[in-house]
Amino acid sequence: MKLPKLIAVGGLALLVSVGSASFAQKKAAKAPADQQTNKITAERALTGVPMPMTPGQLPDQFTTQLRNDVANSKGTAILKQVGNDIEYTFKWENLTSPVTQAHFHYGPKAHVASRAFSICGVVGESPECPSGTSNSITGVWKNADIAAVKDGDIIIAFHTQKYPAPIGEIAVYIPGEGSQGKEAAYSHMLSHSHSR
């Protein structure tokens, strides 16, 4: 009788230790918050200042679907306003799989809405995405929605084979001037619309 109890206790201890190790791995995979968030506002961003692209800048409903394999996924976004256009260069490295689509999306921080402009991977709208897990792409968003960028209503997301649309693997959110107040108002509006 003592042997089955000992086996059961040992099995339970093993399950607890495996679960703890898995949780510790997921926690360790997350970069510090200051490395996950772009702090360069739209006014500066549109002058060509490089911005970090990280998994942590994806909207919350998508970051919860990422696994610890994105710990080294990162990129850089460079935007430059030229009249009504935005010239862009995006570089990425160490992704889990090749990029399949990339877009400018409408939506304040932590929320994503419709596609504003396709960078690559959408047939009839944009070129094919470059191959590989490390690469770059340049282009121009003609007649860009510069007001949305300046208001903090744009998130740029890169989707991969492993993390396809709508999830994404890396992103950059470009805060507008005073966008934190707007984010709070938007979150408040959403919480009230869901509670009805």
LUMROPA-619962 format. One record per residue: z, x, y of N, C-alpha, C in turn; residue number from 1. Coordinates in steps of 0.1 Angstrom, whole numbers, plus 2048, in hexadecimal, padded with zeros to 3 digits. Layout:
R nc3 nc1 nc2 cac3 cac1 cac2 cc3 cc1 cc2 pos
R   Z   X   Y    Z    X    Y   Z   X   Y NUM
...
END
This chain:
R nc3 nc1 nc2 cac3 cac1 cac2 cc3 cc1 cc2 pos
R 800 808 7F4  800  800  800 800 809 80D   1
R 806 814 80C  807  81D  818 7F9 823 81B   2
R 7F1 826 811  7E4  82C  813 7DB 823 81B   3
R 7D9 816 817  7D0  80D  81F 7D5 80C 82E   4
R 7E2 80C 830  7E7  80B  83E 7E4 818 846   5
R 7E5 823 83F  7E2  830  845 7D3 831 848   6
R 7CB 82C 83F  7BC  82C  842 7B9 822 84E   7
R 7BF 817 84E  7BD  80D  859 7C1 813 866   8
R 7CD 81A 867  7D2  820  873 7C9 82B 877   9
R 7C4 833 86E  7BB  83E  871 7AE 839 876  10
R 7A9 82F 870  79C  829  875 79D 823 883  11
R 7A8 81D 886  7AB  817  893 7AC 823 89D  12
R 7B3 82D 89A  7B4  839  8A3 7A6 83F 8A6  13
R 79E 840 89B  790  845  89D 788 83C 8A7  14
R 789 82F 8A5  782  826  8AE 786 827 8BC  15
R 793 829 8BF  799  82A  8CC 794 837 8D2  16
R 794 842 8CA  790  84F  8D0 781 84F 8D3  17
R 779 849 8CB  76A  849  8CD 768 840 8DA  18
R 76E 835 8DB  76D  82D  8E7 771 834 8F3  19
R 77C 83B 8F3  781  843  8FE 777 84E 902  20
R 772 855 8F8  768  85F  8FB 75C 85A 901  21
R 757 84E 8FC  74B  848  902 74D 844 910  22
R 759 83E 913  75C  83A  921 75D 847 92A  23
R 763 851 925  764  85E  92D 756 863 930  24
R 74D 863 926  740  868  928 739 860 933  25
R 73A 853 933  733  84A  93D 739 84D 94A  26
R 746 84F 94B  74D  851  958 749 85F 95D  27
R 748 869 954  744  876  959 735 877 95D  28
R 72D 86E 958  71F  86E  95B 71C 86A 96A  29
R 725 862 96F  723  85E  97D 726 869 987  30
R 71D 86B 991  71F  875  99B 729 870 9A5  31
R 72F 879 9AC  739  874  9B7 731 86B 9C1  32
R 739 861 9C6  732  857  9CF 72A 85D 9DA  33
R 72F 868 9E0  728  86E  9EB 71A 874 9E7  34
R 719 877 9DA  70C  87C  9D5 703 870 9D1  35
R 708 865 9D0  700  859  9CB 6FA 851 9D7  36
R 6FF 853 9E3  6FB  84A  9EE 6F4 852 9F9  37
R 6E9 84D 9FD  6E2  853  A09 6E9 84E A15  38
R 6EC 858 A1E  6F3  855  A2A 6EA 856 A37  39
R 6DD 85A A34  6D4  85C  A3F 6CE 84E A43  40
R 6D1 84B A4F  6CC  83D  A54 6BD 83D A56  41
R 6B8 832 A58  6A9  830  A59 6A3 837 A64  42
R 6AA 837 A70  6A4  83E  A7B 6A1 84D A78  43
R 6AB 854 A72  6A9  862  A6E 69F 863 A62  44
R 6A1 85A A58  699  85A  A4C 68A 85A A4F  45
R 686 852 A59  678  850  A5C 672 85C A64  46
R 67A 866 A66  675  872  A6D 673 87D A62  47
R 674 87A A55  671  884  A4B 67D 88C A46  48
R 689 887 A48  696  88D  A43 697 88A A34  49
R 698 894 A2B  699  891  A1D 6A5 889 A19  50
R 6A4 87F A10  6AF  877  A0C 6B0 878 9FD  51
R 6BC 877 9F8  6BE  878  9E9 6BB 86B 9E2  52
R 6B5 86C 9D7  6B2  860  9CE 6BB 862 9C2  53
R 6C3 858 9BF  6CD  859  9B3 6CE 84C 9AC  54
R 6D3 84C 9A0  6D5  840  998 6DF 837 99F  55
R 6E9 83D 9A6  6F4  836  9AC 6F0 82D 9B8  56
R 6E3 82F 9BD  6DF  827  9C8 6D7 81A 9C4  57
R 6D6 819 9B7  6D0  80C  9B2 6D9 801 9B5  58
R 6D5 7F5 9B6  6DE  7E9  9B8 6E7 7E8 9AC  59
R 6F3 7E3 9AF  6FE  7E2  9A5 6F9 7DB 998  60
R 6F1 7D1 999  6ED  7CA  98C 6E5 7D3 983  61
R 6E0 7DE 989  6D8  7E7  980 6DF 7F3 97C  62
R 6E8 7F8 985  6F0  804  981 6F9 801 975  63
R 6FD 7F5 973  705  7F2  967 6FD 7F3 95A  64
R 6F0 7F3 95B  6E8  7F4  94F 6E4 803 94C  65
R 6E7 80C 955  6E4  81A  953 6EE 820 949  66
R 6EA 82A 941  6F2  832  938 6F5 840 93D  67
R 6FD 847 936  700  855  93B 6F4 85E 93B  68
R 6E9 85A 936  6DD  863  935 6D7 865 943  69
R 6DB 85E 94D  6D5  860  95A 6DE 869 963  70
R 6E7 870 95D  6F0  878  965 6E9 883 96D  71
R 6DE 888 968  6D6  893  96F 6C9 88D 976  72
R 6C7 880 975  6BB  87A  97C 6BD 87B 98B  73
R 6B3 880 992  6B4  880  9A1 6A7 882 9A7  74
R 6A6 880 9B4  69A  882  9BB 69C 884 9CA  75
R 691 885 9D1  692  886  9E0 687 87D 9E6  76
R 68A 876 9F0  681  86E  9F7 67F 873 A05  77
R 673 874 A0A  670  878  A18 666 86E A1D  78
R 66A 868 A28  662  85D  A2F 660 862 A3E  79
R 654 85F A42  650  863  A50 648 857 A56  80
R 64D 852 A61  646  847  A68 63B 84D A70  81
R 62F 848 A6F  624  84C  A77 61D 83F A7C  82
R 620 83B A88  61C  82F  A8D 622 823 A85  83
R 619 81B A80  61E  80F  A77 61E 813 A69  84
R 61B 81F A65  61B  823  A57 628 82C A54  85
R 62A 82D A47  635  836  A42 62E 83F A38  86
R 62E 84C A3B  62A  856  A31 636 85A A28  87
R 634 85B A1B  63F  85E  A13 63C 869 A08  88
R 646 870 A04  646  879  9F9 652 877 9F1  89
R 651 875 9E4  65C  873  9DB 65B 87E 9D0  90
R 666 884 9CE  667  88E  9C3 672 88A 9BA  91
R 671 88B 9AD  67B  888  9A4 67C 893 999  92
R 688 894 993  689  89D  988 694 898 97E  93
R 693 89D 972  69C  89A  967 69E 88C 964  94
R 694 884 966  695  876  962 695 875 953  95
R 699 869 94D  69A  867  93F 68C 866 939  96
R 683 861 941  675  85E  93C 66C 85D 948  97
R 65F 85D 946  655  85D  951 657 850 959  98
R 653 851 966  653  846  970 648 83D 96C  99
R 64A 830 96B  640  826  968 63C 81E 975 100
R 646 81C 97E  643  815  98B 64D 81A 995 101
R 649 819 9A2  652  81C  9AD 64E 813 9B8 102
R 658 80E 9BF  656  804  9CA 660 806 9D5 103
R 65B 801 9E1  664  7FE  9EC 668 7EF 9EA 104
R 675 7EC 9E9  679  7DF  9E7 681 7DA 9F3 105
R 67F 7CD 9F6  688  7C7  A00 696 7C4 9FB 106
R 69F 7C4 A03  6AD  7C1  9FF 6B7 7CB A05 107
R 6C2 7C5 A0A  6CD  7CE  A10 6D4 7D5 A04 108
R 6DC 7DF A08  6E3  7E7  9FE 6E9 7DF 9F3 109
R 6E8 7E4 9E7  6EE  7DD  9DB 6E7 7D0 9D6 110
R 6DC 7CD 9DD  6D4  7C1  9D9 6C5 7C5 9DA 111
R 6BD 7BF 9D1  6AF  7C2  9D2 6A8 7B5 9D1 112
R 69D 7B4 9D8  695  7A8  9D8 686 7AB 9D5 113
R 67D 7A6 9DB  66F  7A7  9D8 66A 7B5 9DC 114
R 65E 7B9 9D6  658  7C5  9D8 652 7C5 9E6 115
R 654 7CF 9EE  64E  7D0  9FB 641 7D8 9FB 116
R 641 7E2 9F2  636  7EB  9F1 636 7F3 9E4 117
R 62B 7F4 9DD  62B  7FB  9D1 627 80A 9D3 118
R 62E 813 9CF  62B  821  9D0 622 826 9C4 119
R 625 821 9B8  61D  825  9AD 620 81B 9A1 120
R 616 81A 998  618  813  98C 615 804 98B 121
R 610 7FE 996  60D  7F0  996 5FE 7EF 998 122
R 5F7 7EB 98D  5E9  7EA  98C 5E3 7E1 998 123
R 5D9 7E7 99F  5D3  7E0  9AA 5DA 7E1 9B7 124
R 5E6 7E7 9B7  5EE  7E9  9C3 5F1 7F8 9C6 125
R 5F2 800 9BC  5F6  80E  9BE 5F0 817 9B3 126
R 5F1 824 9B6  5EC  82E  9AB 5F5 82E 99F 127
R 5F0 834 994  5F9  836  989 604 840 98D 128
R 60F 83F 986  61A  848  989 618 855 983 129
R 61C 860 989  61A  86E  983 622 86E 976 130
R 61D 876 96C  624  877  95F 62F 881 960 131
R 637 880 955  643  88A  954 650 884 95A 132
R 65A 88B 957  668  888  95B 66B 88F 968 133
R 663 898 96D  665  89F  979 657 89F 980 134
R 656 89A 98C  649  89A  992 64A 895 9A1 135
R 63F 892 9A7  640  88D  9B5 634 884 9B8 136
R 635 87D 9C3  62A  874  9C8 62A 873 9D7 137
R 61F 873 9DD  61E  871  9EC 614 866 9EE 138
R 616 860 9FA  60D  855  9FE 610 850 A0B 139
R 60A 844 A0F  60C  83E  A1C 60E 82F A19 140
R 618 829 A1F  61A  81B  A20 614 817 A2D 141
R 608 811 A2C  600  80D  A38 607 800 A3D 142
R 608 7FF A4B  60D  7F3  A51 61B 7F0 A4B 143
R 623 7FA A4A  630  7F8  A43 639 7EE A4A 144
R 643 7E9 A43  64D  7E0  A49 658 7E9 A4F 145
R 655 7EF A5A  65E  7F9  A60 66B 7F2 A65 146
R 66A 7E6 A69  676  7DE  A6D 680 7DD A62 147
R 67B 7DA A56  683  7D8  A4A 68A 7E5 A47 148
R 683 7F0 A48  689  7FE  A45 694 800 A4F 149
R 691 7FE A5C  69B  801  A67 6A7 7F7 A66 150
R 6A5 7EC A60  6B0  7E2  A5F 6B9 7E5 A52 151
R 6B5 7EE A4A  6BC  7F1  A3E 6B9 7E7 A33 152
R 6AD 7E2 A33  6A9  7D8  A29 69F 7DD A1F 153
R 69F 7EA A1C  696  7F0  A13 69E 7F9 A09 154
R 69A 7F7 9FC  69F  800  9F1 693 805 9EA 155
R 692 812 9E8  686  818  9E1 68B 81B 9D3 156
R 684 815 9C9  689  817  9BB 67D 81D 9B2 157
R 681 826 9A9  678  82C  99F 67C 827 992 158
R 673 820 98B  675  81B  97E 66F 824 973 159
R 675 826 968  670  82F  95D 66E 827 950 160
R 668 82E 947  666  828  93A 673 824 933 161
R 67D 82C 935  68A  828  92F 692 81E 938 162
R 690 81E 945  696  814  94E 68B 80D 956 163
R 684 804 950  678  7FD  956 67D 7F3 961 164
R 673 7EF 969  676  7E4  972 67C 7D8 96B 165
R 686 7D2 971  68B  7D3  97E 696 7DE 97F 166
R 69B 7E4 974  6A7  7ED  975 6A4 7F9 97E 167
R 69C 802 979  69A  80F  981 6A4 81A 97D 168
R 6A0 826 980  6A8  832  97C 6AE 839 988 169
R 6A6 83A 993  6AB  840  99F 6A7 837 9AB 170
R 6AE 838 9B6  6AA  831  9C2 6B0 837 9CE 171
R 6AB 833 9D9  6B1  837  9E6 6B2 82A 9EF 172
R 6BE 828 9F4  6C0  81D  9FE 6C0 824 A0B 173
R 6B9 81E A15  6B9  824  A23 6C1 81B A2C 174
R 6CD 81F A30  6D5  816  A38 6CF 815 A46 175
R 6CF 809 A4C  6CB  807  A5A 6D7 809 A63 176
R 6D4 809 A70  6DF  809  A79 6E7 7FC A78 177
R 6F4 7FD A76  6FC  7F1  A75 6FA 7E9 A69 178
R 6F4 7EF A5E  6F1  7E7  A52 6FD 7E4 A4A 179
R 708 7EA A4C  714  7E7  A44 719 7D9 A47 180
R 719 7D5 A53  71D  7C7  A57 714 7BD A51 181
R 707 7C0 A50  6FD  7B7  A4A 6FF 7B6 A3B 182
R 702 7C2 A35  705  7C1  A26 711 7B8 A23 183
R 71B 7B9 A2B  727  7B1  A29 724 7A2 A2B 184
R 71C 79F A35  718  791  A37 70F 78C A2C 185
R 706 794 A27  6FD  790  A1C 706 78E A0F 186
R 70F 797 A0C  717  796  A00 720 789 A01 187
R 725 786 A0D  72D  77A  A10 725 76E A0D 188
R 718 76E A12  710  762  A10 70D 760 A01 189
R 70A 76B 9FA  708  76A  9EC 714 764 9E4 190
R 71F 769 9E7  72B  765  9E0 72E 756 9E3 191
R 72B 751 9EF  72D  743  9F2 722 73A 9EB 192
R 716 73F 9EA  70B  737  9E4 70E 736 9D5 193
R 714 740 9CF  716  73F  9C0 723 737 9BD 194
R 72B 735 9C7  738  72E  9C4 736 71F 9C5 195
R 72A 71A 9CA  728  70C  9CC 724 705 9BF 196
END
